[in-house]
Amino acid sequence: MTKGAVAGLCVAVALTHVVLVFLHVAPSNPVSQRYEPQINAWISPFFEQNWLLFAPNPEPNRTQIFARTGWTTATGAHAMSDWFDITAPDDAAITHNPYPSRTNQSMIRRAWSAYEWSHGDGDVSQDDWAVIRAENLRNIAVQRVTGLSPQPFEVIRLKVVTRPITAPGDTPETDSTEPITRLLPWWNVTPDGS
């Protein structure tokens, strides 16, 4: 490949990128509506646009995620572990830390938010993106409990407890401050730990 062809390819990719980002951030129009799937495929997840740096949006809820592992014993019986709080290490790394890591603040929370957004109230993946989000959440959970599980495990299950955060000075209403618990189905874990 010649230098001219490489330069031409770089210019074409850069121009395509600029056009797709422009269509993504521009007000809705016939072109962006017609090519929405292609635009979203280019933008997400690497070029996601948000304003969190300038206007952070604090979470209205405190989400705690627990994981439980399961395995088959030598006698063929099914056994399971106790629940592990897989958000506790993140909370400990953030507490009293003036410069907490973005990974500690966001990894499990964003994985859960993406799963919840793509699955709604059900736990059946309707498209490829939902499958990817479910696998991402499962892989993070597997990574976090691998050292904690008393046995090598074959399945994992998550329990998500969401508690609303009341604004300072507000009087909490009993109905709105009750935690909401969501139990996800058992997910198979492959021998390589994913």
Backbone as a printed PyTorch tensor [residue, N CA C, xyz], in Angstrom:
tensor([[[  0.8450,  -1.1730,   0.0000],
         [  0.0000,   0.0000,   0.0000],
         [  0.8930,   1.2390,   0.0000]],

        [[  0.5790,   2.1780,  -0.8230],
         [  1.4160,   3.3820,  -0.9450],
         [  1.0590,   4.3870,   0.1440]],

        [[  1.9640,   5.3410,   0.3120],
         [  1.7310,   6.3880,   1.3160],
         [  0.4870,   7.1990,   0.9860]],

        [[  0.2480,   7.4240,  -0.2920],
         [ -0.9450,   8.1720,  -0.7100],
         [ -2.2320,   7.4380,  -0.3590]],

        [[ -2.2280,   6.1090,  -0.5400],
         [ -3.4150,   5.3190,  -0.2160],
         [ -3.6710,   5.3170,   1.2910]],

        [[ -2.5930,   5.2100,   2.0740],
         [ -2.7330,   5.2360,   3.5310],
         [ -3.2560,   6.5940,   3.9770]],

        [[ -2.7160,   7.6580,   3.4150],
         [ -3.1790,   9.0070,   3.7640],
         [ -4.6350,   9.1890,   3.3720]],

        [[ -5.0040,   8.6990,   2.1980],
         [ -6.3990,   8.8020,   1.7460],
         [ -7.3420,   8.0270,   2.6600]],

        [[ -6.9170,   6.8420,   3.0840],
         [ -7.7160,   6.0390,   4.0020],
         [ -7.8950,   6.7540,   5.3450]],

        [[ -6.8230,   7.3420,   5.8540],
         [ -6.8960,   8.0810,   7.1330],
         [ -7.8460,   9.2730,   7.0250]],

        [[ -7.7790,   9.9920,   5.9150],
         [ -8.6650,  11.1420,   5.7090],
         [-10.1190,  10.6720,   5.6200]],

        [[-10.3660,   9.5610,   4.9170],
         [-11.7290,   9.0400,   4.7750],
         [-12.2950,   8.6090,   6.1260]],

        [[-11.4860,   7.9230,   6.9430],
         [-11.9410,   7.4930,   8.2700],
         [-12.2100,   8.7080,   9.1550]],

        [[-11.3070,   9.6850,   9.1260],
         [-11.4960,  10.8920,   9.9420],
         [-12.7550,  11.6470,   9.5260]],

        [[-12.9730,  11.7770,   8.2290],
         [-14.1590,  12.4810,   7.7320],
         [-15.4290,  11.7230,   8.1140]],

        [[-15.4080,  10.4030,   7.9750],
         [-16.5590,   9.5740,   8.3740],
         [-16.8470,   9.7400,   9.8660]],

        [[-15.7950,   9.7360,  10.6670],
         [-15.9560,   9.9060,  12.1130],
         [-16.6070,  11.2540,  12.4330]],

        [[-16.1300,  12.3100,  11.8320],
         [-16.6690,  13.6490,  12.0920],
         [-18.1420,  13.7100,  11.6900]],

        [[-18.4950,  13.1620,  10.5410],
         [-19.8850,  13.1840,  10.0810],
         [-20.7800,  12.3820,  11.0230]],

        [[-20.3310,  11.1880,  11.4340],
         [-21.1520,  10.3650,  12.3170],
         [-21.3130,  10.9920,  13.7030]],

        [[-20.2710,  11.5920,  14.2380],
         [-20.3860,  12.2730,  15.5340],
         [-21.3200,  13.4740,  15.4130]],

        [[-21.1910,  14.2180,  14.3040],
         [-22.0880,  15.3570,  14.0860],
         [-23.5460,  14.8960,  14.0430]],

        [[-23.8280,  13.8250,  13.3050],
         [-25.2010,  13.3310,  13.2240],
         [-25.6970,  12.8180,  14.5770]],

        [[-24.7820,  12.3110,  15.3880],
         [-25.1690,  11.8170,  16.7100],
         [-25.5710,  12.9520,  17.6490]],

        [[-24.8330,  14.0580,  17.6200],
         [-25.1040,  15.1570,  18.5560],
         [-26.0730,  16.1860,  18.0000]],

        [[-26.3320,  16.1620,  16.6990],
         [-27.2430,  17.1200,  16.0810],
         [-28.6810,  16.8030,  16.4700]],

        [[-29.5520,  17.8010,  16.4150],
         [-30.9750,  17.5270,  16.6610],
         [-31.4900,  16.4750,  15.6730]],

        [[-32.5170,  15.7850,  16.0860],
         [-33.0770,  14.7290,  15.2490],
         [-33.4770,  15.2800,  13.8830]],

        [[-33.0800,  14.5670,  12.8420],
         [-33.3840,  14.9690,  11.4730],
         [-33.5720,  13.7050,  10.6300]],

        [[-34.0710,  13.8410,   9.4050],
         [-34.3260,  12.6430,   8.6000],
         [-33.0810,  11.7690,   8.3710]],

        [[-31.9210,  12.3810,   8.2010],
         [-30.7010,  11.5990,   7.9580],
         [-30.3060,  10.8220,   9.2110]],

        [[-30.3030,  11.4890,  10.3670],
         [-29.9150,  10.7920,  11.5950],
         [-30.9350,   9.7310,  11.9860]],

        [[-32.2080,   9.9510,  11.6690],
         [-33.2210,   8.9430,  11.9610],
         [-33.0610,   7.7210,  11.0600]],

        [[-32.7670,   7.9560,   9.7830],
         [-32.6360,   6.8460,   8.8340],
         [-31.4160,   5.9780,   9.1510]],

        [[-30.3120,   6.6060,   9.5480],
         [-29.0680,   5.8710,   9.7980],
         [-28.7610,   5.7060,  11.2820]],

        [[-29.7800,   5.7730,  12.1260],
         [-29.5800,   5.6840,  13.5720],
         [-28.8410,   4.4170,  14.0130]],

        [[-29.1830,   3.2220,  13.5050],
         [-28.4400,   2.0260,  13.9380],
         [-26.9430,   2.0950,  13.6000]],

        [[-26.6190,   2.5920,  12.4120],
         [-25.2140,   2.6940,  12.0190],
         [-24.4830,   3.7500,  12.8560]],

        [[-25.1510,   4.8470,  13.1160],
         [-24.5430,   5.9150,  13.9210],
         [-24.2830,   5.4040,  15.3380]],

        [[-25.2760,   4.7440,  15.9330],
         [-25.1140,   4.2260,  17.2920],
         [-24.0450,   3.1530,  17.3650]],

        [[-23.9420,   2.3180,  16.3340],
         [-22.9030,   1.2840,  16.3160],
         [-21.5140,   1.9080,  16.2920]],

        [[-21.3530,   3.0560,  15.6230],
         [-20.0490,   3.7290,  15.5680],
         [-19.7500,   4.4570,  16.8840]],

        [[-20.7500,   5.0990,  17.4440],
         [-20.5490,   5.9270,  18.6390],
         [-20.3520,   5.0770,  19.8980]],

        [[-21.1910,   4.0700,  20.0920],
         [-21.1110,   3.2750,  21.3230],
         [-20.1960,   2.0960,  21.1170]],

        [[-19.3800,   1.7660,  22.0690],
         [-19.1690,   2.3930,  23.3720],
         [-17.9690,   3.3310,  23.3930]],

        [[-17.1970,   3.4280,  22.3120],
         [-15.9150,   4.1390,  22.3630],
         [-16.0270,   5.6530,  22.2710]],

        [[-17.0370,   6.1710,  21.6010],
         [-17.1460,   7.6160,  21.4200],
         [-18.4040,   8.1760,  22.0740]],

        [[-18.8160,   7.5440,  23.1620],
         [-20.0290,   7.9480,  23.8620],
         [-19.9250,   9.4150,  24.2810]],

        [[-21.0040,  10.1390,  24.0860],
         [-21.0520,  11.5600,  24.4230],
         [-21.8460,  11.7420,  25.7100]],

        [[-21.2530,  12.4020,  26.6900],
         [-22.0190,  12.7560,  27.8760],
         [-21.3920,  13.9960,  28.5060]],

        [[-22.1210,  14.5770,  29.4280],
         [-21.6960,  15.8300,  30.0520],
         [-21.3230,  15.6310,  31.5100]],

        [[-20.9570,  14.4230,  31.9000],
         [-20.6990,  14.1570,  33.3150],
         [-19.5470,  14.9780,  33.8770]],

        [[-18.5900,  15.3320,  33.0510],
         [-17.4720,  16.1390,  33.5350],
         [-17.9470,  17.5230,  33.9670]],

        [[-18.9160,  18.0800,  33.2420],
         [-19.3640,  19.4450,  33.4970],
         [-20.5930,  19.5160,  34.3940]],

        [[-21.4360,  18.5100,  34.3300],
         [-22.6530,  18.5040,  35.1290],
         [-22.8920,  17.0910,  35.6460]],

        [[-22.1450,  16.6910,  36.6690],
         [-22.3170,  15.3210,  37.1630],
         [-23.7390,  15.0790,  37.6490]],

        [[-24.2210,  13.9120,  37.3570],
         [-25.5730,  13.5410,  37.7270],
         [-25.4990,  12.5190,  38.8530]],

        [[-25.6660,  12.9550,  40.0940],
         [-25.5370,  12.0050,  41.2010],
         [-26.6320,  10.9400,  41.1350]],

        [[-26.2680,   9.7720,  41.5940],
         [-27.2050,   8.6510,  41.5840],
         [-28.3350,   8.9170,  42.5760]],

        [[-29.5830,   8.6550,  42.1700],
         [-30.7010,   8.8350,  43.0990],
         [-30.8800,   7.6390,  44.0260]],

        [[-30.1490,   6.5500,  43.7270],
         [-30.2820,   5.3230,  44.5120],
         [-28.9130,   4.8050,  44.9250]],

        [[-28.9010,   4.0680,  46.0080],
         [-27.6980,   3.3410,  46.4050],
         [-27.9300,   1.8940,  46.0260]],

        [[-27.0750,   1.3980,  45.1410],
         [-27.2270,   0.0370,  44.6350],
         [-26.1500,  -0.8500,  45.2240]],

        [[-26.5760,  -1.9520,  45.7960],
         [-25.6640,  -2.9290,  46.3690],
         [-25.8830,  -4.2370,  45.6240]],

        [[-24.7930,  -4.8320,  45.1320],
         [-24.9070,  -6.0610,  44.3480],
         [-24.2260,  -7.1930,  45.1030]],

        [[-24.9530,  -8.2740,  45.2460],
         [-24.4600,  -9.4600,  45.9170],
         [-24.3610, -10.5970,  44.9040]],

        [[-23.4160, -11.4950,  45.1120],
         [-23.2590, -12.6580,  44.2340],
         [-23.2100, -13.9180,  45.0770]],

        [[-23.7160, -14.9820,  44.5110],
         [-23.7010, -16.3020,  45.1490],
         [-23.2360, -17.3000,  44.1020]],

        [[-22.3830, -18.2300,  44.4950],
         [-21.8730, -19.2350,  43.5650],
         [-22.4790, -20.5950,  43.8710]],

        [[-22.4990, -21.4530,  42.8480],
         [-23.0230, -22.7970,  43.0140],
         [-22.1420, -23.8050,  42.3040]],

        [[-22.1140, -25.0160,  42.8220],
         [-21.2840, -26.0710,  42.2350],
         [-21.9090, -27.4260,  42.5590]],

        [[-21.4100, -28.4450,  41.8890],
         [-21.8570, -29.8160,  42.1330],
         [-20.7980, -30.5130,  42.9750]],

        [[-21.2270, -31.1310,  44.0600],
         [-20.2860, -31.8160,  44.9520],
         [-19.8920, -33.1640,  44.3600]],

        [[-18.9410, -33.8390,  45.0130],
         [-18.4590, -35.1490,  44.5430],
         [-19.5750, -36.1910,  44.5640]],

        [[-20.5610, -36.0030,  45.4360],
         [-21.6770, -36.9590,  45.5080],
         [-22.7830, -36.6270,  44.5170]],

        [[-22.6390, -35.5410,  43.7780],
         [-23.6490, -35.1520,  42.7980],
         [-24.6850, -34.1820,  43.3180]],

        [[-24.5790, -33.8000,  44.5850],
         [-25.5230, -32.8320,  45.1680],
         [-25.1280, -31.4180,  44.7430]],

        [[-26.1160, -30.5330,  44.7640],
         [-25.8520, -29.1310,  44.4330],
         [-25.6090, -28.3530,  45.7200]],

        [[-24.5720, -27.5530,  45.7230],
         [-24.2380, -26.7200,  46.8870],
         [-24.0810, -25.2810,  46.4340]],

        [[-24.2550, -24.3640,  47.3630],
         [-24.0830, -22.9510,  47.0310],
         [-23.4360, -22.2130,  48.1970]],

        [[-22.8030, -21.1070,  47.8500],
         [-22.1170, -20.2890,  48.8500],
         [-23.0910, -19.3160,  49.4960]],

        [[-22.5780, -18.5930,  50.4820],
         [-23.3220, -17.4720,  51.0320],
         [-23.2560, -16.3300,  50.0220]],

        [[-23.9930, -15.2560,  50.2800],
         [-23.9550, -14.0850,  49.4090],
         [-22.6870, -13.2770,  49.6980]],

        [[-22.0170, -12.8270,  48.6380],
         [-20.8520, -11.9420,  48.7430],
         [-21.2670, -10.5660,  48.2570]],

        [[-20.9280,  -9.5320,  49.0020],
         [-21.1980,  -8.1580,  48.5800],
         [-20.0840,  -7.7400,  47.6290]],

        [[-20.3680,  -7.7070,  46.3230],
         [-19.3080,  -7.3860,  45.3570],
         [-19.1620,  -5.8870,  45.1220]],

        [[-20.0210,  -5.0770,  45.7530],
         [-19.8420,  -3.6270,  45.6850],
         [-19.0540,  -3.0960,  46.8790]],

        [[-18.8570,  -3.9110,  47.9040],
         [-18.1470,  -3.4710,  49.1120],
         [-16.7180,  -3.0090,  48.8340]],

        [[-15.9290,  -3.7180,  48.0020],
         [-14.5680,  -3.2280,  47.7370],
         [-14.5560,  -1.8390,  47.0820]],

        [[-15.5230,  -1.5780,  46.1980],
         [-15.6030,  -0.2600,  45.5630],
         [-15.9400,   0.8130,  46.5890]],

        [[-16.9180,   0.5090,  47.4510],
         [-17.3010,   1.4750,  48.4830],
         [-16.1300,   1.7640,  49.4230]],

        [[-15.3730,   0.7370,  49.7820],
         [-14.2260,   0.9220,  50.6750],
         [-13.1390,   1.7540,  50.0050]],

        [[-12.9460,   1.5780,  48.7010],
         [-11.9180,   2.3380,  47.9870],
         [-12.3100,   3.8000,  47.8060]],

        [[-13.5930,   4.0970,  47.8300],
         [-14.0690,   5.4720,  47.6320],
         [-14.1570,   6.2390,  48.9450]],

        [[-14.5510,   5.5440,  50.0260],
         [-14.7670,   6.1990,  51.3120],
         [-13.4970,   6.8830,  51.8010]],

        [[-13.6150,   8.1540,  52.1260],
         [-12.5350,   8.9880,  52.6570],
         [-11.3500,   9.1140,  51.6840]],

        [[-11.5820,   8.8960,  50.4130],
         [-10.5400,   9.0560,  49.4010],
         [-10.8470,  10.3150,  48.6050]],

        [[ -9.9890,  11.3490,  48.6840],
         [-10.2990,  12.5910,  47.9750],
         [-10.2100,  12.4570,  46.4560]],

        [[ -9.4720,  11.4710,  45.9480],
         [ -9.3280,  11.2620,  44.5100],
         [ -9.5860,   9.8040,  44.1640]],

        [[-10.8370,   9.3640,  44.2960],
         [-11.1160,   7.9490,  44.0280],
         [-10.9830,   7.6210,  42.5430]],

        [[-10.6310,   6.3900,  42.2850],
         [-10.4860,   5.9160,  40.9170],
         [-11.8420,   5.8720,  40.2280]],

        [[-11.8770,   6.2350,  38.9350],
         [-13.1140,   6.1380,  38.1640],
         [-13.5570,   4.6820,  38.0590]],

        [[-12.5930,   3.7710,  38.0290],
         [-12.9360,   2.3490,  37.9700],
         [-13.6750,   1.9480,  39.2240]],

        [[-13.1830,   2.3700,  40.3830],
         [-13.8510,   2.0300,  41.6310],
         [-15.2490,   2.6420,  41.7060]],

        [[-15.4010,   3.8200,  41.1470],
         [-16.6870,   4.4910,  41.2150],
         [-17.6970,   3.9120,  40.2280]],

        [[-17.2200,   3.4200,  39.1010],
         [-18.1460,   3.1890,  38.0010],
         [-18.2850,   1.7720,  37.4830]],

        [[-17.2940,   0.9070,  37.6210],
         [-17.3160,  -0.3510,  36.8790],
         [-18.5770,  -1.1750,  37.1230]],

        [[-18.8160,  -1.5640,  38.3430],
         [-19.9640,  -2.4290,  38.6130],
         [-21.2750,  -1.6620,  38.4870]],

        [[-21.2650,  -0.3830,  38.8750],
         [-22.4840,   0.4280,  38.7770],
         [-22.9050,   0.6130,  37.3260]],

        [[-21.9310,   0.8980,  36.4550],
         [-22.2560,   1.0820,  35.0370],
         [-22.6530,  -0.2300,  34.3840]],

        [[-22.0150,  -1.3240,  34.7950],
         [-22.3960,  -2.6280,  34.2390],
         [-23.8430,  -2.9560,  34.6120]],

        [[-24.2160,  -2.6660,  35.8730],
         [-25.5850,  -2.9200,  36.3010],
         [-26.5560,  -1.9890,  35.5830]],

        [[-26.2230,  -0.7040,  35.4760],
         [-27.1070,   0.2490,  34.7970],
         [-27.3430,  -0.1660,  33.3470]],

        [[-26.2780,  -0.6020,  32.6700],
         [-26.4090,  -1.0330,  31.2810],
         [-27.2880,  -2.2750,  31.1820]],

        [[-27.1100,  -3.2100,  32.1060],
         [-27.9400,  -4.4220,  32.1190],
         [-29.4020,  -4.0590,  32.3560]],

        [[-29.6330,  -3.2200,  33.3490],
         [-31.0000,  -2.8400,  33.6960],
         [-31.6670,  -2.0970,  32.5370]],

        [[-30.9120,  -1.2290,  31.8770],
         [-31.4590,  -0.4710,  30.7460],
         [-31.8000,  -1.4010,  29.5900]],

        [[-30.9590,  -2.3950,  29.3170],
         [-31.1850,  -3.2590,  28.1580],
         [-32.1830,  -4.3790,  28.4310]],

        [[-32.4200,  -4.7130,  29.7030],
         [-33.3190,  -5.8200,  30.0200],
         [-34.6330,  -5.3750,  30.6600]],

        [[-34.7000,  -4.1510,  31.1710],
         [-35.9200,  -3.7080,  31.8340],
         [-36.2000,  -4.5370,  33.0740]],

        [[-37.4470,  -4.9440,  33.2310],
         [-37.8310,  -5.7480,  34.3970],
         [-37.6120,  -7.2370,  34.1750]],

        [[-37.3830,  -7.6470,  32.9340],
         [-37.1670,  -9.0580,  32.6370],
         [-35.6860,  -9.3700,  32.5700]],

        [[-35.3730, -10.6480,  32.4760],
         [-33.9680, -11.0480,  32.4270],
         [-33.6450, -11.8310,  31.1690]],

        [[-34.4750, -11.6720,  30.1360],
         [-34.2270, -12.3270,  28.8600],
         [-33.6220, -11.3070,  27.9070]],

        [[-32.4630, -11.6370,  27.3310],
         [-31.7950, -10.7280,  26.3970],
         [-32.5290, -10.7520,  25.0660]],

        [[-32.9660,  -9.5710,  24.6230],
         [-33.7510,  -9.4680,  23.3870],
         [-32.8960,  -9.2140,  22.1470]],

        [[-31.6680,  -8.7330,  22.3290],
         [-30.8120,  -8.4580,  21.1790],
         [-29.3470,  -8.6870,  21.5480]],

        [[-28.4550,  -8.4980,  20.5760],
         [-27.0260,  -8.7530,  20.8030],
         [-26.4380,  -7.8380,  21.8700]],

        [[-26.8800,  -6.5710,  21.9070],
         [-26.3570,  -5.6360,  22.8990],
         [-26.7420,  -6.0770,  24.3020]],

        [[-27.9510,  -6.5750,  24.4680],
         [-28.3890,  -7.0550,  25.7840],
         [-27.5610,  -8.2570,  26.2140]],

        [[-27.2400,  -9.1400,  25.2780],
         [-26.4040, -10.3060,  25.5950],
         [-25.0270,  -9.8450,  26.0530]],

        [[-24.4490,  -8.8680,  25.3500],
         [-23.1190,  -8.3490,  25.7050],
         [-23.1520,  -7.7170,  27.0880]],

        [[-24.1940,  -6.9720,  27.3840],
         [-24.2970,  -6.3210,  28.6930],
         [-24.4650,  -7.3390,  29.8130]],

        [[-25.2270,  -8.3960,  29.5610],
         [-25.3880,  -9.4490,  30.5600],
         [-24.0610, -10.1710,  30.7790]],

        [[-23.3280, -10.4570,  29.7030],
         [-22.0290, -11.1230,  29.8340],
         [-21.0330, -10.2470,  30.5840]],

        [[-21.0670,  -8.9450,  30.3270],
         [-20.1670,  -8.0270,  31.0220],
         [-20.4450,  -8.0320,  32.5230]],

        [[-21.7070,  -7.9460,  32.9040],
         [-22.0680,  -7.9650,  34.3250],
         [-21.6600,  -9.2860,  34.9580]],

        [[-21.9310, -10.3880,  34.2700],
         [-21.5620, -11.7080,  34.7880],
         [-20.0500, -11.8270,  34.9460]],

        [[-19.2820, -11.3730,  33.9560],
         [-17.8230, -11.4940,  34.0220],
         [-17.2270, -10.6770,  35.1620]],

        [[-17.7520,  -9.4910,  35.4000],
         [-17.2750,  -8.6750,  36.5250],
         [-17.5770,  -9.3910,  37.8390]],

        [[-18.7850,  -9.9440,  37.9570],
         [-19.1590, -10.6650,  39.1740],
         [-18.2670, -11.8880,  39.3770]],

        [[-18.0060, -12.6310,  38.3080],
         [-17.1430, -13.8120,  38.4090],
         [-15.7480, -13.4150,  38.8550]],

        [[-15.2320, -12.3370,  38.2830],
         [-13.8950, -11.8540,  38.6480],
         [-13.8330, -11.4920,  40.1290]],

        [[-14.8900, -10.9040,  40.6360],
         [-14.8820, -10.4430,  42.0270],
         [-15.0620, -11.5580,  43.0410]],

        [[-15.7480, -12.6400,  42.6720],
         [-15.9940, -13.7020,  43.6580],
         [-15.0700, -14.9040,  43.4970]],

        [[-14.2400, -14.9250,  42.4810],
         [-13.3800, -16.0930,  42.2570],
         [-12.5250, -16.4080,  43.4770]],

        [[-11.9440, -15.4270,  44.1030],
         [-11.1170, -15.6650,  45.2820],
         [-11.9130, -15.8800,  46.5580]],

        [[-13.2060, -15.5640,  46.5420],
         [-14.0270, -15.6590,  47.7490],
         [-14.8050, -16.9620,  47.8510]],

        [[-15.0970, -17.5840,  46.7190],
         [-15.9160, -18.7920,  46.7160],
         [-15.1710, -19.9470,  47.3800]],

        [[-15.8470, -20.7060,  48.2350],
         [-15.1650, -21.8120,  48.9290],
         [-14.8070, -22.9720,  47.9990]],

        [[-15.4210, -23.0410,  46.8280],
         [-15.1790, -24.1120,  45.8610],
         [-15.1020, -23.5130,  44.4600]],

        [[-14.4340, -24.1970,  43.5220],
         [-14.5750, -23.7860,  42.1220],
         [-16.0580, -23.8980,  41.7530]],

        [[-16.5880, -22.8880,  41.0900],
         [-18.0340, -22.8570,  40.8750],
         [-18.3900, -22.9990,  39.4050]],

        [[-19.6390, -23.4140,  39.1810],
         [-20.1620, -23.6640,  37.8430],
         [-21.2340, -22.6580,  37.4410]],

        [[-21.8850, -22.0770,  38.4440],
         [-22.9430, -21.1040,  38.1950],
         [-22.7930, -19.9440,  39.1800]],

        [[-23.3650, -18.8150,  38.7810],
         [-23.3430, -17.6240,  39.6410],
         [-24.7060, -16.9510,  39.5450]],

        [[-25.1180, -16.3420,  40.6500],
         [-26.3910, -15.6260,  40.6930],
         [-26.1670, -14.2820,  41.3710]],

        [[-26.8530, -13.2700,  40.8760],
         [-26.7290, -11.9310,  41.4540],
         [-28.0410, -11.5040,  42.0960]],

        [[-27.8900, -10.7630,  43.1820],
         [-29.0270, -10.1370,  43.8590],
         [-28.6900,  -8.6580,  43.9640]],

        [[-29.6000,  -7.8160,  43.4860],
         [-29.3690,  -6.3740,  43.4730],
         [-30.3650,  -5.7190,  44.4190]],

        [[-29.8350,  -4.9870,  45.3920],
         [-30.6720,  -4.2830,  46.3680],
         [-30.5060,  -2.7880,  46.1180]],

        [[-31.6180,  -2.1240,  45.8180],
         [-31.6070,  -0.6930,  45.5030],
         [-32.3550,   0.0610,  46.5880]],

        [[-31.6660,   1.0490,  47.1730],
         [-32.2690,   1.8830,  48.2050],
         [-32.2770,   3.3300,  47.7220]],

        [[-33.4340,   3.9850,  47.7200],
         [-33.4780,   5.3920,  47.3220],
         [-32.6910,   6.2710,  48.2910]],

        [[-32.0450,   7.2870,  47.7630],
         [-31.3110,   8.2580,  48.5810],
         [-32.1680,   9.5090,  48.6730]],

        [[-32.4870,   9.9030,  49.8810],
         [-33.2840,  11.1090,  50.0540],
         [-32.3690,  12.3210,  50.0830]],

        [[-32.8590,  13.4150,  49.5850],
         [-32.0900,  14.6560,  49.5770],
         [-31.9420,  15.1730,  51.0010]],

        [[-30.8330,  15.8800,  51.2920],
         [-30.6650,  16.4260,  52.6460],
         [-31.8340,  17.3360,  53.0090]],

        [[-32.3480,  17.1410,  54.1950],
         [-33.4500,  17.9730,  54.6630],
         [-34.8220,  17.4090,  54.3380]],

        [[-34.8990,  16.4370,  53.4110],
         [-36.1910,  15.8340,  53.0870],
         [-36.5680,  14.8210,  54.1550]],

        [[-37.8580,  14.7210,  54.4030],
         [-38.3300,  13.6830,  55.3110],
         [-38.6530,  12.4630,  54.4690]],

        [[-38.0290,  11.3450,  54.7690],
         [-38.2710,  10.1650,  53.9410],
         [-39.6740,   9.6190,  54.1360]],

        [[-40.2800,   9.2510,  53.0160],
         [-41.5730,   8.5890,  53.0770],
         [-41.3050,   7.0950,  53.2170]],

        [[-42.0970,   6.4240,  53.9890],
         [-41.8180,   5.0100,  54.2570],
         [-41.8760,   4.1720,  52.9930]],

        [[-42.7970,   4.4480,  52.0740],
         [-42.9110,   3.6520,  50.8580],
         [-41.7270,   3.8620,  49.9300]],

        [[-41.2640,   5.1090,  49.8140],
         [-40.2130,   5.4100,  48.8380],
         [-38.8230,   5.0090,  49.3180]],

        [[-38.6460,   4.7660,  50.6210],
         [-37.3200,   4.4190,  51.1180],
         [-37.1340,   2.9210,  51.3490]],

        [[-38.1500,   2.1350,  51.0630],
         [-38.0160,   0.6900,  51.2070],
         [-37.0890,   0.1650,  50.1100]],

        [[-36.1500,  -0.7020,  50.4620],
         [-35.2590,  -1.2420,  49.4290],
         [-36.0120,  -2.1490,  48.4530]],

        [[-35.5600,  -2.1250,  47.2260],
         [-36.1210,  -2.9780,  46.1810],
         [-35.0710,  -4.0410,  45.8670]],

        [[-35.4550,  -5.3010,  45.9480],
         [-34.5250,  -6.4010,  45.7050],
         [-34.8990,  -7.0950,  44.4090]],

        [[-33.8990,  -7.2730,  43.5630],
         [-34.0980,  -7.9790,  42.2910],
         [-33.1440,  -9.1650,  42.2530]],

        [[-33.6810, -10.3420,  42.0480],
         [-32.8960, -11.5690,  41.9940],
         [-32.7660, -11.9880,  40.5390]],

        [[-31.5390, -12.0300,  40.0390],
         [-31.2930, -12.4260,  38.6570],
         [-31.2030, -13.9450,  38.5640]],

        [[-31.3860, -14.4920,  37.3750],
         [-31.3190, -15.9580,  37.2360],
         [-29.8800, -16.4600,  37.3910]],

        [[-29.7490, -17.7820,  37.5730],
         [-28.4240, -18.3920,  37.6300],
         [-27.7970, -18.3140,  36.2500]],

        [[-26.5130, -17.9430,  36.2030],
         [-25.7580, -17.9100,  34.9480],
         [-24.6770, -18.9710,  35.0070]],

        [[-24.5250, -19.6990,  33.9260],
         [-23.4560, -20.6870,  33.8300],
         [-22.1100, -19.9900,  33.7180]],

        [[-21.0980, -20.5940,  34.3140],
         [-19.7360, -20.0740,  34.2460],
         [-18.8850, -21.1210,  33.5590]],

        [[-18.1300, -20.7170,  32.5630],
         [-17.2800, -21.6690,  31.8320],
         [-16.0180, -21.9300,  32.6090]],

        [[-15.2900, -23.0180,  32.3080],
         [-14.0770, -23.3510,  33.0550],
         [-13.0120, -22.2560,  33.0480]],

        [[-13.0300, -21.3760,  32.0290],
         [-12.0230, -20.3040,  32.0100],
         [-12.4210, -19.1290,  32.9000]],

        [[-13.5520, -19.2400,  33.5960],
         [-13.9390, -18.2130,  34.5590],
         [-14.7810, -17.1110,  33.9800]],

        [[-15.3840, -17.3050,  32.8310],
         [-16.2610, -16.2630,  32.2720],
         [-17.6260, -16.8150,  31.9750]]])
